[in-house]
Amino acid sequence: CLARVVDYSKPLGGGPLGAGFDFYFGDDVINQPPFLWIEDNRCLTHPTLPNHPKILRGSSNGPCTPDWDQAKVLPRLTERAVDYLRKRGTGKDQPFLLYFPLTAPHVPIVPPGRFAGKSVYGPYGDFVHYVDWIVGRIAATLEETGAAANTLLVFTSDNGSYAGNLKGHRPNGSLRGRKGQIFEGGHRVPLIIRWPGKVAANSRNDQLVGLNDLPATFAAILRNPIDDGTAEDSVNLIPTLRDPEKSVRNS
C-alpha cells in the first residue's frame, strides 16, 4: 500500500517552490492519488486510507485522506485565491502574481448544487457555468481591492476540450480533433486578456501566439530580461497586445 510506504511527513522536493514560487496551496491532482492537501512543500493531511471509498468517475483510486471530497476541492481553492487577492491586492505599489489553475471543467465533473440545471448541456455544461462564476469572482475581487485597473488578468487553458459535441454545442468550435490529438482541436485554446489601458476592451487579436510567450511577456512588463536559454522560443506579446495588427513572429 502506497499510503504505508511513503513518508508524508517529509518535505516535498521540486514542485512550485522549486520553480520559484513563494508559496503553494492545493492538492496533488484532482483525479489522481494521493488525495490530500499540500501547503508549500508539506502535506497538510496524510492519506491513511488505501483507497478513496467514494471515488468519482474519471478518477484513479489510491491513498486517500479520510473525508476527502473531490467536489469540495475547487471551492476551497477558490476561497484561498480570493483570500490571497484581498491580502495582496490592496497595495498599489506592491506587485503580485497569482497562478490559479482551475480543476474544472476537468473530470470529475462535480458542479456545485446551485449550478445544477444552469446549462442545457447537462453536468458538463453546469461545470462550465461554475468556471465562469469563479473567473467572475476573481475579477470582482480585483475590483473590490482597487487592483483591477493596474492588473493583467489572463484566462487560458492547457489543451482543447476532451468532451464531444453535446446537443449542438461544439466545445472546440469548428476545429478538428480534441484533447490528446495532434489536430488543432487538441491544442488550440482560448487566450483572454484584460489589461486596462493597455488592451482595448472587446478587441480581437488573430496573431499567432502561444502560452510559451507568457514568460517573455511578463518579464518585459517587469523590465527584467530573461536569461539566454530560459523560456525557449518565448516572444514578448506586448506590441501585439497594444496593436492587434502587429505580428510578433515572422512566420
Secondary structure, 3 states (H helix, E strand, C coil): CHHHHCCCCCCCCCHHHHCCCCCCEEEEECCEEEEEEEECCEECCCCCECCCCCCCCCCCCCCECCCCCHHHHHHHHHHHHHHHHHHHCCCCCCCCCCCCCCCCCCCCCCCCHHHCCCCCCHHHHHHHHHHHHHHHHHHHHHHHHCCHHHCCEEEECCCCCCCCCECCECCCCCCCCCCCCCCHHHHCCCEEEECCCCCCCCCCCCCCCCHHHHHHHHHHHCCCCCCCCCCCCCCCCHHHHHCCCCCCCCC
